[in-house]
Amino acid sequence: MSIRIVPEGELTQAAGDIPPLLLPDPKTLYLTRAQRLETLADGHDMADYLRFCARIARAQHALVAEHPLALPARDAYFAECARHGLPPLGSSAWPRDQVWQDLLDALLGKLLPGTTGVIADTIMALQTQAREDRETLASALLAGRYDAVSSADALFVWAALSVYFSQLASQLKIHAIAEPDESRHLCPVCSQGPVASVVKIGDKDGLRYLHCTLCESEWHMVRVKCSNCESTRDIGYWSPDDKAVAVRAESCGDCGSYLKVMALGKDMALEAVADDLATLTLDAAIEEEGFVRSGINPFLFPGS
């Protein structure tokens, strides 16, 4: 991978270097997401769903406080990952602890009260589902086999997995180095794809980072480059009525994919997952042009 994890102490970052990797802060990110979703819901055509997703994010925030996780002491495992340049929390290979299922149970218990209809039925079915069957669902999602899992089940399973992986990622004692090869379309921490990219402000002003849809880490990628195939030849930007808005879609004529780019300099309140979900009309418009989205939103799975 072009951003490679190395053990803490093996490398120090020189002043002025671009940080290749930003680890998440799960103690704050889910609350920030919930608040942004609630703000975006006001007057939105998808107001009810945005508010429900805010409920999920608030439940995730509570889980981080109520069920703090410690990174397992798997020194030999992490050393081997570093030696071979593999993502330390490679989400399809990492030996998941059963604690993620405890998180799922707690999440479902928080969300069921006040929930009715099909969503309530989904929650109750997951609550009584055998743990081995839930492991099968998780493995399918992490392997990208979204058609093997209903979109309703995926919403809750992924939310619990995110709390699990983000807490582990936040505790990694590692450094990352940028290598010359061109392969940055997957998260160097957990190997999942990005939900969107964010152009930063402050001490990282103008730098673009891809935001992981699972562990919430962010990794650097230069701008005006396809986040899926790395091409720079035929990149296009799409926005409503060609306005200079904070959220645009970046398309690639070579691979036919697109992903949204969010500019904090135009709106400091932007949050990758929330604002991606709230701009589905942009997805519809660019998909009419023949482009296919290269990443998933954790609140909107393409499952069965």
N, C-alpha and C positions, 0 to 999 in steps of 0.2 A: 504494500500500500504506500501511497506517496506521503501520507502522514503516519509515521510509525511510533508506537509506544515503546519507550525504553525505561528501565528501572530508575527510580529516584536515586540521585547521586551519580548517575553515569554521565549526565550532561547538564550543563548550566546554560541558561539563556543569556546571550549577550545583550547589552543595552541597545535599544533601537530595533531589535529583531521583532518580527511579527509573531505573536503567539499563535502557534499552529492549532492549538486545542484549548477550548474553554470548558471545564467541567461544570456540571449543573449545581444549583443550590436548591434542592427540593423543599427546603424549609420555607422558601418564599415564592417559588415559581408557580405553584398550583394556585395559591391565593391571588397572585397577580393575574393569572389567566382567568380565574373566576370573576374577578372584578371587571376585567376587560370585556368578558362575555356579557355580563350584566349591563354594562354601558352600551355595548353594541346592540343589545336586544331592543332598546328603546326605539320604537317606530320601525323596526325591521320586519320584513315579510316573514322571516323565520324566527320571530321573537320567542315563541313558546319553546322551540328546540334549543335556541341559544341559552335560554334560562335553564333548561334541563341540563345542558352540558355544563353550565356554571355550577349547578348542584353537584355534578360529578366531580368537577375540579375542587370544589370546597370540601367534598368528602375525601378526595385524595390528600388535600392539605391536612385534614384532621388525622388521616392515617399516618402521615409522616411524623406527627407529634405523638400520637398514641402508640404507634408500633415502630419505633426506631430500629433500624437494622444495623448490624455490624458486619463489615466486610470479612468473609471467612479467611482464615489464615491458610492460604493455599500457596505457600511461597514457591514451591517447585513448579506449580502450574503457571504462576505469573512469570517466573523466570523463563520458562520454555516459550511462553507467548512472546516475550520480549526478544528472545534469541531468534525466533523465526519470523518476527514482524507480524504477529497475529493480533487481532483485537482481543484484549484481555477478558472482555465480557461478551465474546461472540455469542449472540443470542440463540443460535440454534445448537451450539456446542457446549456452552457453559452448563455445568451440572447444577440445575436449578434446585434450590432448597424448597421444601414443602411450605416454607413460610409465605411464599407468594400466594398460595391457596388460602392461608389464614387471612392475608390481606384482601383477597377476593371475598371471603365470607364477611369480613368486617365492612367492606365497601357495600356489598349487597344489603347488609343489615341497616346501613345508614340510609340507603336510597329507597328501600321498600315503603316505609311510612309515607303516606301522602301520594303514592304513585298508584295509578289505576290502569286498567285496560291491558293492551298487549305488552307494554313495558313491564307492568307488574307481573304478568304471567311469565315473561322471560326471566325476571329476577327470581321468582319462586322456583322455576324449573332449574335454574343454575344452582340454587341453594341446595336442592335435593339430588343433584347429579353426582354420580360417583367420582371420586377424585381422579381415578385413572382416566376417566373420560374427559375430565377437564384438562388433564395433562395433554391428552391427544389434541384438544382444541388449541392449547397454547403452542404446542409444537408445530401445528399446521400454520398458525398465524405467523410465527417467527420464521418459518421457512418460506413465507410468501404465498402459501396455498390458500388464498382468501376464499376461493370458491368452495372449500371444504368446511367452512364455518359460516353460520348465518351472520348477517351484519349486526343483528341485535345482540347475539351472544358475544361477538367480537368486541363490541363497544365496552362491555364490562370486563371481559378477560384482559383486554389490552390495558385498560385503566389500572387494573391491579398489577399487571406486569410492569407498567411504567413506574409505579411507585416503588416496586421492587428494584428494578434496574437503575433508576435514577439515584436511589439511596446508595447503592453499591458504587455507582460511577463517581459520586461525590467524594468517596473516601479513598479512591485509588491514589497511591503514592507513586506517581509516575511523572515522567516528562515525555514530550512528543517532539519528534524532529520531522522537518519537511524534506522529503527525498525527491530526486529529480524526475521520477517516472510520473505518468499521468493517470492516476486512478484515485480520485477523491469523491466518487459518487456515493460511497457508503461510509457510515460512521466508523471512525477508527477505534472507537471504544466497544460498540456492541454489534457492528456490522449491518445495522438497519439503514434505511434510506432517510433522506431529509423530508420534512413536511414543507419547508419553504427556506428561502435564504433571507438574511437580514443584513442590511448595510448599517454599520455601527456609527455612533457619535462618540464624543469625549476623547479619551486617550487612544481609541481605536477608530477615530474618525475616518470614514470612507472605506474601511475594510469590510469585506463581505464574509459572512460566516453562514454555513449551512446548519440548520437546526434539526437535530435528530428527532424522529417521530416516536422513539421508544425511551431511550435513556436520558434524553433532553440535553445531551452534550452538544457543543457547537464546534465546527472545524472550519478552518480558513480555506477559501477558494477565491482566486482573483476574479475580478468582475469581467463582464462581457465574454463569458465562457460558459458553454453548456454544462450544467451541473450533472448531466446524465452521461454524456459521451465525451466531454472535454473539448469538443470542437469549438473553434472560434470563427469559422468560415461564414456561417449564415445564421446569425443571431438576431432575433427580432424582439421588440418590446411592445406590449399591448396594454392599453388602458381604456376606460370608458371615454368615448368621444375624443380620444387622443389628448386628454388632459394630462398635465404633469401632476399625477396623483401619487400618494404614498405607496400604494400597492399596485404593482404591474405584473404581468405575466411575461416571463422570458422564454421565448420559443427557439427551437433549434431546427433548421431546415435539413440538417444532415440526418438526425435520428428521428425527427418527427415528434419530439417530446416537448413538454413545457413544465415550468415550475415558477411559482410566484417569487418576486423579489420585493422586499419591504424596506423602505427608507426611513430610518428613525429620524433623520434630519428634517423630514417633511411632517412627521407625526411621532413625537416622543412616546406616545402611549401605545404604539403598536405592539402586539404580542403575536408571535408567529402562528401558533395554533388557532387562537381566537380569530384573528383577522383573516386567516386563510379560510376558515369556515364561514365567516360573514361575507365573503366576496365570491360566492358560488356563481353569481351572474357573470363574472369575468371568466370562470371556468367554462360555462356554457357557451359564451361567445367565442372563445379561442378553440374549443372543441368543434364548433361548427366550421372552423377553418381547416380541420383535419388533424390537429395536434392531439397527442395523448399525454395525459398527466403522468409524470415520472415518479411521484411520491404519493403517499396516502396521508390523510388527516385522521388522527386517532379517534375523532368523533364521527367519522363518515367512512365506513369500510365498504368496499365493493363486493362483499360476500354474497352468498346465496340467499 
